[in-house]
Structures are given as C-alpha cells and as structure tokens.
Amino acid sequence: MSRDGAEPLSAGTPWPLGATVRDGGVNFAVFSAHAEALELCLFDASGANEVLRAALPGRTGDVWHGFVHGEAAGLIYGLRAHGRWAPHEGDRFNPHKLLLDPWAREIVGHFQWRDEHFGFDRADPRQPDTRDNALYALKARVTDDTFDWTGDVPPGTPVDRTVLYELQVRGFTMLHAGVPQALRGTYAGLASDAAIGHLTRLGVTAVSLLPVQQHLDEERLHRMHLVNYWGYNTLGFFCPDPHLAASDSGRQQRDEFRQMVRALHAAGIEVILDVVYNHTAESDEWGPHLSWRGLDNRSWYRSPADQPGVYENLSGCGNTLDLRDPRVLQLVLDSLRYWVQHFHVDGFRFDLAPVLGRSTKGFERNHPFFHAIAQDPVLARVKLIAEPWDLGHGGYRLGDFPDGWLEWNDRFRDTMRAFWLGHASTRAEFAQRLCGSSDLFRGRGRPPSAGVNFVTAHDGFTLRDLVSYSRRHNQANGENNRDGHGHNLSMHCGHEGPSDDPAVQQCRARAQRALLVCVLLSQGTPMIAAGSEIGHTQQGNNNAYCQDNETSWLDWTQADESLTHFTARVLGLRRDLMPLDGRWYDGLARTADRPDLEWRQPDGNALSADDWHDGTNRALTVLIGEPGLPGAPIALLVNAQPVDVEFNLPAGRWSCLLDSAQPVDQWARICESRAKVLAGSLQMFRLAIG
C-alpha cells in the first residue's frame, strides 16, 4: 500500500534498532531471528486508523529494516510478525496482533485488558486468536529527543561520599502542602522547591527512584481494582512513565523528567533509577501479546531446554529476559545509554540483578553483560547498584558482583534489626556489619563502599512500622495476608500498632534513632527509605506494592520534626567527620601510637573470643583511632541492652557529639572518665585536643 502509488518503503539500514529520524524520513529496524516476515503499520494522528501496512523490505542477519520517506517525528506505528504458531515449541507468531516496538521512545494509547490482546484463543489455547487487536493496542510514536541542557552539571559525587535516599516519585509529594496541587505526585513535584528543600536539609546526595520506566498494571491487579504502585512491570524500557508526569503530551512529559533531573543536579543531588531488565510486562506463557512474545518469543525469553513452550520464572513475575542472546543484551545496553545520554541520569539500581549475569550454567561475574558495561564509555562512569539476588537456583549472590558495582546488603539489614530489636545476635555480627562487611567484600579486593547499608527499603516494613508491629498486616492487598515477608526481625515495643503509652513511644523512638545512626555512620554506602526520617507508617503493611493511596503516600502533616532534625544532624556528622573511612581497618597503628580501630567492653577491657559470641551482652565500645577525615580519635559507645550501661572512657577529655537517647540540643557535654548510655541507644564522643 502507498498513499501516492510509489513503493512506500525502501530498504533502509539495520542500525540503530528502533525508529530513527534521518534525512528525508524515518528508518525502522526491528530484531527477530525466527520471524518469516515483519510488517510496519502506520497510523493517523489519533492512533486509531491504520493508513499504511507494508513489509519491511530489508533484512540483515536477524534485523529487519525499512525506510519511510517523507515522514518525521510524531509518526505513530506498530509491528506485525509472521511465522509459525507452535507454542509448545516456543514459536508464538500471530500477525493478527499489533505489537509494540521494544525500542519505542514513546507509547501511545491507554491499555485496556481485553481478550483481543492474547495471541492464543482463551477458550482453546492450542489455537491462535484471529481477532485483530489494533484498535486497542498500544503503539509507538517516533520522537525528537532534542533538549536544551544548558547549565546542567552532574554532581559526580564520589561513591564514599554518597548517601542514597530511596523514594517513589508519586508518593513522595502527593500529600505535600508545599508542592503546588497540580504538581503533586509528579516529576515536576519532585523538582519543586519544597521537595528539593527537604532533601538538601537532610544532606542526602542521591535520590534512588523506584521504577520510572513505563509499566503496565497486571491483569490480576486490574481485576481487584488495584495498581502496580511500585512499577516493577516494565513495558517501555525507553519511556518515562506518563502516570508520573504533570504534563499531557509525550514530548512535554520527557522534558518534565529532564527538568526534574536538571533541578536536582543544581541542588547537588544525583538521580539513580531502579530498573527492571529481568522480566517484561507480558507475564507467563498465558499472558498477552504486547511486544517481545509476538516478535520472537524464543529469542527474548528463557525457557528450559526440554520445555521450550514454558518460561523460566527467575523473576517471580512469570517470565525472564534472556541476556544470553546478543540482541536482548543490546536492548538493555541501548536503554541504559539512552537514559544517561538523553535524560542525564547518574546511575542505576538493578532489580534482581543476578538474572542479568546468568549463563546456561548459572550466575557468572564474568558474564558478557558485566564486560559490556565495564568497557562502555557511557555506562562505565555511572553508579551501578545490584539487588544481588533472584528467585532461581543459586540466586543469592551478595558479594559476588564485579569491581565497581555496589550491592544491597541485606546481611547488614538483618544483623542491625536483630541486634537492636531483641532477636538472636552477637557483638561479632554487629561489628562485622558496622565495619563494611569485610567477609563479603574485602576478599575480592572491593572497598567497604561496595555494600549499600540499609535497615528498611520500599519492600518491607517502614522504619516506624518495624518497631510498631510484630507481624505483617497486608489484608488490603487482597491476598489474605499471605504476601510480603513473614520473617521481619521486628518488634512492637509492647503493643501491636499505634499506642499512646509513653513507655512504648519512648522505646520506639530510641530504636528508630539507633537504627538510623547505624545506617548513616557505618562503613559502606548508606541508604534511607523515604519517610524513615519523618516517621512514615503503612499501618503494618509490609508489601504495599499495590497501594497507590494514603497507605503508601508520605503524610507530611504527621511528620516527626524531631526525627527529621536528628537524621540531618547525624548525616552532618558523617559528612564532616567520616568516623569510619572508606578503607579497611586492621587494628594496627599507622600514623600514630594508637590502633586505627579497637573494640572494648564497657569497662574498658578488651573483648575475648567468648565475649564476641556471647548473645546475652550487646554493649561495646568502638574506638576509632584514625577517623576517615583527619582529626582526633572517636569513641562510639553502643548499648543495645534493655538496661542503662556505664562505660569507661580512655584517658582524656571527651566531647559528646551524639546521644541517640536525647534531643539534639542536649548532646553537648564533656566527659573525662565515664559515660552513662541509656538502654537501646548509643553515643559518640571525640577526644578534645588541648
């Protein structure tokens, strides 16, 4: 077909993949190793009416390509793939289904769950569904990615100075009175003076944004009138999610995201994206034909060697992308580069990252994915953070990622929770986590900063709920309270849920402050979950992934101002003193007559081997002879006991810098020999010189 009688497409070129505006038209390049033909379908400006359908005339290896003359940015298109219908053998080609380009820069339309989107007949899954879904299918729009970045300077914060703040764009500002109503819950809202002012007041150096790549709400959630609030179900790997934008058009939404990045950079704050390249929004083998499944199912998804008709489910979401295929790997790399080059983001946190490094034999730290990033001139300079576990065999890989990567350290999380909240723990475990988890990282020649230290994240209890609930309360999620973690290492301080009892409130306040101090002053890269510093509660829901409402949104009217002030002061101590350095300590004297690090009993005596592993005593002194920044020695007095403890200090005059049991304005005092540390708290002193 052609609108002027001429041949509508010429051969074009196989590079780059996706739709690219070039002189005189648009080049299309689509990967499919097993299709017999690929058709390009063009639509009018409404996206409803197909105006041209033609086969891509060129093929170079596994890339089909064509060039449409006389078109430019704004063109709306979709794809149809011809080939075998043999689902039991892994082929699911169905030309009746319009498919989204995996390299789409903008997605057009509003998805509706309809039977027409499924490649198989839902009444008889052995047969293909022959209804055309084009009227309801999501389509791609050719984009123009020009933007004036004048004045944007990425902060380039060194890793050992990085403090991560994990947040969900919508929930952070939805209830913030300081953000204009029309901008709440959006990229523009996060760029507002009120939002950035809070971040700079705290002293965090980077926001780690829950997924902002366009996602799809699962059919199961749609039927329950819920949504995928966290966004871990990606549909568009190159597209900012329009649901998080205040703007209407795709171009305006992309620019709104860029303006947010520029505003955060101007405040000295980096932007890290949580990205999901382990699976797609197409679910398991019974899911819809949206894109990858219909274009080349066998190439895009992992299947057992003896069962090509089903998927390996290493993600827990029904399917697993197969990065063993070079083109699948290319999609991930092209997407990452796009966000760095066109949106100026500063790094990525990879959801279920071991999936990306899985070969046929299992996880490999020398996988081509890691090598490709290490040599890439764009990606090698950004921050790379792994969630170091997936759901497959041998999927727990904490400490196994390559040099230059950071890893979420759940061993730190569990140890600190257990130590402070009354579960089985020892001083040896506490010390190991406080000082960089050398058992995980040092042996591979990696620095303490490789570990991302946290006690709460988006997944699990909030910090306030961690000390207010002994069990999950997830009934609102519609799964009969079966979802979410059952092993939380939490405590309720004597009462399940909200309490007006002063003793319960004091216990909870002290525990929150102690945990925050350990996160912020430990060796490693600290991460705070948004709302930890204001006392955010989800009423005991520890899996609020589907709660796009007041359960998840930060309630700024109930913000704990004293806890916010406390958090900012502790971060200031980290910034100004760096009590523990970015190098490994060994207990030896380096530049002075004192060891770089010592551990003592509260009475001042050294810890014996038995003392280290005595689970009944949780009080100790940490003497830091050589802090991270030049200066006098520092003493950290730790008391996780349920009673107050008297500590003997080394000889000298010691100035108190922090007391987690007292308001900030009561910290300042001088101690010369002894200090009383209240139950469930810690203090930090610095030797006064002169």
LOZA-468791 format. One record per residue (C-alpha): z, x, y. Coordinates in steps of 0.2 Angstrom, whole numbers, padded with zeros to 4 digits, always signed. Layout:
<pts>
ZXY/...
</pts>
This chain:
<pts>
+0000+0000+0000/-0003+0005+0018/-0002-0003+0035/-0018+0005+0041/-0028+0006+0025/-0026+0025+0024/-0016+0034+0010/+0002+0031+0015/+0010+0047+0009/+0004+0065+0007/+0012+0077-0005/+0025+0085+0007/+0037+0098+0002/+0051+0099-0011/+0063+0106+0001/+0076+0101+0008/+0081+0087-0003/+0083+0070+0006/+0074+0064+0021/+0070+0076+0035/+0061+0073+0051/+0047+0085+0054/+0032+0087+0065/+0022+0071+0064/+0033+0061+0051/+0047+0062+0038/+0047+0072+0022/+0056+0065+0007/+0062+0075-0008/+0071+0067-0022/+0078+0075-0038/+0075+0068-0055/+0072+0078-0071/+0069+0064-0083/+0060+0050-0072/+0042+0046-0076/+0038+0041-0058/+0048+0039-0042/+0044+0026-0028/+0048+0026-0010/+0051+0009-0002/+0051+0007+0017/+0059-0007+0026/+0058-0015+0043/+0072-0013+0056/+0083-0027+0048/+0083-0018+0031/+0079-0035+0023/+0060-0034+0021/+0050-0021+0012/+0035-0016+0021/+0028-0002+0010/+0031+0004-0008/+0022+0020-0014/+0024+0033-0027/+0030+0050-0021/+0014+0060-0025/+0021+0077-0026/+0031+0085-0040/+0038+0102-0040/+0049+0106-0055/+0062+0092-0055/+0059+0087-0037/+0048+0073-0032/+0042+0073-0014/+0030+0065-0001/+0027+0065+0017/+0026+0049+0028/+0015+0052+0043/+0019+0044+0060/+0037+0040+0056/+0053+0047+0064/+0072+0045+0064/+0078+0027+0061/+0066+0023+0047/+0075+0013+0033/+0071+0017+0015/+0076+0016-0003/+0070+0023-0020/+0065+0016-0037/+0064+0026-0053/+0053+0023-0068/+0057+0029-0085/+0065+0025-0102/+0078+0011-0104/+0088+0019-0118/+0106+0018-0113/+0113+0024-0130/+0103+0040-0127/+0108+0042-0109/+0092+0035-0100/+0095+0020-0088/+0079+0019-0078/+0076+0002-0071/+0063+0000-0057/+0069-0017-0053/+0084-0009-0045/+0083-0001-0027/+0093+0015-0027/+0101+0024-0013/+0096+0042-0009/+0110+0054-0015/+0107+0064+0001/+0107+0049+0013/+0114+0053+0030/+0117+0035+0035/+0119+0020+0024/+0113+0003+0030/+0120-0014+0024/+0136-0022+0018/+0138-0021+0000/+0142-0037-0010/+0147-0037-0028/+0133-0046-0037/+0126-0046-0054/+0109-0040-0047/+0116-0023-0044/+0119-0019-0063/+0105-0011-0072/+0109-0020-0088/+0109-0038-0092/+0128-0043-0091/+0125-0057-0104/+0116-0045-0116/+0120-0026-0111/+0107-0020-0123/+0093-0027-0112/+0089-0021-0094/+0091-0034-0080/+0075-0038-0072/+0081-0046-0056/+0076-0036-0040/+0092-0032-0030/+0083-0025-0014/+0088-0039-0003/+0107-0035-0007/+0105-0016-0010/+0112-0003+0002/+0098+0008+0009/+0097+0024+0019/+0092+0027+0037/+0083+0043+0042/+0094+0051+0055/+0093+0063+0070/+0108+0075+0070/+0107+0082+0087/+0124+0083+0097/+0130+0092+0112/+0144+0103+0105/+0146+0112+0122/+0163+0119+0124/+0169+0116+0106/+0178+0131+0099/+0185+0130+0081/+0203+0136+0082/+0201+0148+0067/+0220+0148+0063/+0225+0162+0051/+0230+0155+0034/+0248+0162+0035/+0250+0153+0052/+0243+0136+0045/+0253+0120+0045/+0244+0106+0036/+0248+0088+0041/+0240+0075+0029/+0235+0058+0036/+0224+0043+0033/+0214+0040+0049/+0216+0021+0049/+0235+0021+0045/+0240+0034+0057/+0236+0024+0073/+0234+0006+0068/+0252+0002+0074/+0252+0015+0088/+0256+0006+0105/+0250+0022+0114/+0232+0020+0107/+0221+0008+0115/+0219-0008+0105/+0201-0006+0102/+0203+0012+0096/+0217+0009+0083/+0213+0014+0066/+0198+0024+0070/+0191+0042+0073/+0192+0038+0092/+0210+0033+0089/+0215+0049+0081/+0206+0058+0096/+0217+0049+0108/+0230+0057+0119/+0244+0048+0111/+0239+0054+0093/+0235+0072+0098/+0251+0072+0108/+0261+0069+0093/+0253+0082+0083/+0255+0095+0096/+0273+0091+0099/+0276+0094+0080/+0267+0110+0081/+0255+0107+0066/+0239+0117+0066/+0228+0106+0055/+0225+0088+0050/+0221+0086+0032/+0211+0069+0032/+0211+0058+0017/+0193+0054+0012/+0182+0050+0027/+0165+0051+0017/+0159+0033+0015/+0166+0025+0000/+0165+0009-0010/+0179-0003-0015/+0179-0005-0034/+0174-0022-0041/+0191-0024-0049/+0200-0022-0032/+0187-0034-0024/+0192-0047-0036/+0210-0045-0032/+0206-0046-0013/+0212-0028-0011/+0203-0012-0005/+0202+0006-0009/+0213+0011+0006/+0214+0030+0002/+0195+0031+0000/+0193+0041-0016/+0177+0032-0022/+0163+0041-0013/+0146+0033-0011/+0139+0043+0004/+0143+0062+0002/+0135+0065+0019/+0141+0049+0029/+0157+0047+0039/+0164+0031+0033/+0159+0017+0046/+0175+0007+0042/+0185+0021+0051/+0174+0020+0067/+0176+0010+0083/+0158+0011+0086/+0145-0001+0079/+0129+0010+0076/+0127+0024+0063/+0122+0036+0077/+0137+0031+0088/+0149+0032+0073/+0143+0050+0068/+0145+0055+0087/+0163+0047+0087/+0168+0058+0072/+0161+0073+0081/+0170+0069+0097/+0186+0067+0087/+0184+0085+0080/+0180+0092+0097/+0196+0084+0104/+0207+0091+0090/+0199+0108+0092/+0203+0108+0110/+0221+0105+0106/+0221+0119+0094/+0220+0108+0078/+0209+0111+0064/+0201+0097+0053/+0202+0098+0035/+0193+0085+0024/+0199+0078+0007/+0183+0077-0003/+0179+0069-0019/+0165+0078-0029/+0172+0075-0046/+0165+0057-0048/+0155+0044-0039/+0157+0025-0035/+0146+0020-0049/+0161+0019-0061/+0159+0020-0080/+0144+0015-0091/+0147-0003-0087/+0146+0000-0068/+0132-0004-0056/+0115+0005-0052/+0118+0011-0035/+0110+0028-0035/+0113+0043-0047/+0114+0032-0063/+0097+0025-0059/+0089+0041-0053/+0093+0052-0068/+0109+0047-0077/+0108+0062-0090/+0107+0075-0076/+0121+0068-0064/+0135+0063-0076/+0144+0072-0090/+0143+0064-0107/+0150+0070-0124/+0136+0080-0133/+0136+0067-0148/+0138+0052-0137/+0125+0053-0123/+0127+0034-0119/+0145+0036-0113/+0154+0046-0100/+0167+0059-0100/+0181+0052-0089/+0189+0068-0082/+0192+0059-0066/+0201+0043-0072/+0188+0034-0062/+0175+0031-0076/+0163+0045-0073/+0162+0064-0070/+0149+0073-0060/+0141+0087-0070/+0141+0103-0059/+0133+0112-0074/+0116+0105-0068/+0110+0116-0053/+0104+0101-0043/+0121+0092-0045/+0129+0108-0039/+0116+0109-0025/+0122+0091-0019/+0140+0097-0017/+0135+0113-0008/+0122+0104+0004/+0136+0091+0008/+0149+0104+0011/+0137+0114+0023/+0132+0098+0032/+0150+0094+0036/+0153+0111+0043/+0137+0113+0052/+0134+0096+0059/+0152+0090+0061/+0161+0107+0063/+0175+0103+0051/+0186+0118+0047/+0189+0116+0028/+0190+0105+0013/+0204+0099+0001/+0195+0096-0016/+0201+0081-0026/+0203+0085-0045/+0196+0102-0042/+0195+0109-0060/+0181+0096-0063/+0170+0107-0051/+0174+0123-0061/+0171+0115-0079/+0158+0123-0090/+0154+0117-0108/+0169+0126-0114/+0181+0121-0101/+0188+0127-0084/+0182+0144-0078/+0187+0153-0062/+0170+0162-0063/+0161+0146-0063/+0144+0146-0053/+0152+0133-0041/+0165+0146-0035/+0152+0160-0035/+0141+0149-0024/+0154+0146-0011/+0160+0164-0011/+0143+0170-0006/+0138+0156+0006/+0138+0162+0024/+0143+0145+0030/+0156+0140+0017/+0164+0157+0014/+0173+0156+0031/+0181+0139+0030/+0198+0134+0022/+0196+0129+0004/+0211+0120-0005/+0211+0114-0023/+0221+0100-0031/+0222+0111-0046/+0222+0098-0060/+0211+0084-0068/+0213+0072-0082/+0203+0082-0095/+0209+0094-0109/+0217+0110-0101/+0215+0102-0084/+0231+0108-0077/+0225+0125-0068/+0239+0129-0055/+0237+0147-0050/+0220+0149-0059/+0208+0147-0044/+0199+0162-0036/+0204+0173-0022/+0203+0164-0005/+0207+0147-0012/+0224+0138-0008/+0231+0126-0021/+0243+0111-0020/+0259+0117-0028/+0267+0103-0037/+0279+0115-0045/+0286+0118-0028/+0287+0099-0025/+0296+0095-0042/+0308+0110-0040/+0314+0106-0022/+0316+0087-0027/+0326+0092-0042/+0337+0105-0033/+0341+0094-0018/+0342+0076-0026/+0353+0080-0041/+0341+0082-0056/+0341+0097-0068/+0338+0113-0059/+0344+0131-0056/+0345+0143-0042/+0332+0154-0051/+0319+0140-0050/+0324+0136-0031/+0322+0155-0027/+0305+0156-0036/+0298+0142-0026/+0306+0147-0009/+0298+0164-0010/+0280+0159-0013/+0279+0155-0032/+0276+0173-0037/+0275+0168-0055/+0259+0158-0051/+0250+0169-0038/+0256+0187-0037/+0250+0192-0054/+0232+0188-0049/+0233+0198-0033/+0234+0182-0022/+0246+0181-0007/+0260+0168-0005/+0250+0158+0007/+0239+0153-0008/+0252+0140-0013/+0252+0124-0002/+0270+0119-0002/+0274+0100-0001/+0288+0088-0007/+0278+0072-0003/+0259+0068-0001/+0249+0052+0001/+0251+0050-0018/+0269+0045-0022/+0285+0041-0013/+0286+0044+0006/+0300+0056+0011/+0311+0042+0016/+0307+0032+0000/+0311+0047-0010/+0329+0046-0005/+0330+0027-0005/+0323+0022-0022/+0326+0027-0039/+0311+0018-0046/+0294+0013-0040/+0291-0005-0033/+0272-0007-0034/+0271-0026-0038/+0259-0028-0023/+0246-0018-0032/+0243-0031-0044/+0246-0021-0060/+0263-0027-0065/+0271-0012-0058/+0263-0001-0071/+0253+0010-0059/+0260+0025-0050/+0271+0039-0055/+0286+0035-0066/+0294+0052-0065/+0298+0054-0047/+0314+0065-0046/+0320+0054-0033/+0337+0047-0029/+0343+0032-0019/+0360+0039-0012/+0370+0025-0020/+0359+0009-0016/+0341+0004-0020/+0331+0001-0005/+0337-0002+0013/+0355+0000+0017/+0367-0002+0032/+0381+0008+0023/+0384+0023+0035/+0388+0035+0020/+0371+0030+0012/+0362+0033+0028/+0370+0050+0031/+0366+0055+0013/+0348+0050+0015/+0346+0059+0032/+0353+0075+0026/+0342+0075+0011/+0326+0072+0021/+0331+0086+0033/+0335+0098+0019/+0318+0095+0010/+0308+0097+0027/+0317+0113+0030/+0312+0120+0013/+0294+0115+0015/+0292+0122+0033/+0302+0138+0031/+0297+0143+0013/+0284+0157+0009/+0267+0148+0007/+0256+0136+0017/+0267+0121+0022/+0260+0103+0021/+0269+0087+0028/+0263+0070+0024/+0261+0059+0039/+0276+0049+0043/+0288+0061+0035/+0294+0065+0052/+0297+0048+0058/+0305+0040+0043/+0290+0030+0037/+0293+0019+0022/+0282+0010+0010/+0296-0001+0003/+0296+0009-0013/+0278+0008-0017/+0273+0025-0023/+0255+0021-0026/+0249+0012-0010/+0231+0016-0013/+0225-0002-0011/+0237-0007+0003/+0227-0007+0019/+0241-0016+0029/+0259-0013+0036/+0264-0006+0019/+0254+0010+0022/+0252+0010+0041/+0264+0021+0051/+0276+0009+0060/+0279+0019+0077/+0291+0006+0083/+0303+0011+0070/+0300+0030+0072/+0316+0041+0069/+0316+0051+0085/+0329+0062+0080/+0320+0067+0064/+0304+0070+0074/+0313+0081+0086/+0321+0090+0071/+0304+0093+0062/+0297+0100+0078/+0311+0112+0081/+0310+0119+0063/+0292+0121+0065/+0295+0131+0081/+0307+0142+0071/+0293+0145+0058/+0281+0149+0072/+0292+0160+0082/+0301+0170+0068/+0291+0168+0052/+0308+0170+0042/+0298+0174+0026/+0282+0185+0028/+0265+0182+0021/+0268+0197+0009/+0278+0198-0007/+0296+0204-0006/+0303+0215-0019/+0321+0218-0014/+0318+0236-0008/+0322+0244+0008/+0306+0248+0018/+0308+0252+0036/+0327+0250+0037/+0343+0253+0027/+0343+0236+0021/+0333+0227+0007/+0319+0216+0013/+0327+0202+0003/+0344+0199-0005/+0352+0184-0015/+0371+0182-0014/+0384+0170-0020/+0393+0160-0006/+0407+0173-0007/+0395+0187-0003/+0394+0194-0021/+0378+0197-0030/+0371+0184-0042/+0372+0189-0060/+0359+0184-0073/+0371+0170-0079/+0373+0164-0061/+0354+0162-0058/+0353+0150-0073/+0369+0140-0070/+0363+0122-0067/+0380+0117-0061/+0380+0128-0045/+0367+0125-0031/+0374+0136-0017/+0367+0153-0012/+0364+0165+0002/+0347+0171+0006/+0347+0187+0016/+0331+0192+0024/+0332+0210+0030/+0314+0210+0035/+0308+0194+0043/+0289+0190+0045/+0290+0194+0063/+0299+0210+0069/+0317+0206+0073/+0335+0205+0067/+0339+0200+0049/+0340+0182+0045/+0353+0173+0033/+0349+0156+0025/+0364+0148+0018/+0359+0134+0006/+0371+0121-0001/+0364+0108-0012/+0381+0104-0019/+0389+0087-0017/+0404+0095-0008/+0405+0107+0008/+0405+0125+0004/+0412+0140+0014/+0400+0155+0015/+0405+0173+0019/+0393+0181+0030/+0389+0200+0031/+0397+0210+0044/+0391+0207+0062/+0389+0193+0074/+0378+0179+0068/+0369+0167+0079/+0366+0149+0071/+0348+0144+0073/+0348+0129+0062/+0360+0117+0054/+0352+0103+0045/+0368+0093+0044/+0370+0092+0063/+0360+0086+0078/+0348+0099+0085/+0359+0100+0101/+0374+0106+0091/+0366+0120+0082/+0370+0134+0094/+0386+0144+0089/+0391+0162+0084/+0399+0166+0068/+0407+0183+0063/+0413+0181+0045/+0412+0164+0038/+0402+0148+0040/+0405+0131+0033/+0390+0122+0026/+0391+0104+0024/+0386+0095+0007/+0367+0094+0005/+0362+0104+0019/+0358+0122+0025/+0360+0133+0039/+0350+0148+0046/+0358+0162+0056/+0351+0178+0065/+0360+0194+0067/+0365+0196+0085/+0360+0213+0091/+0371+0222+0104/
</pts>
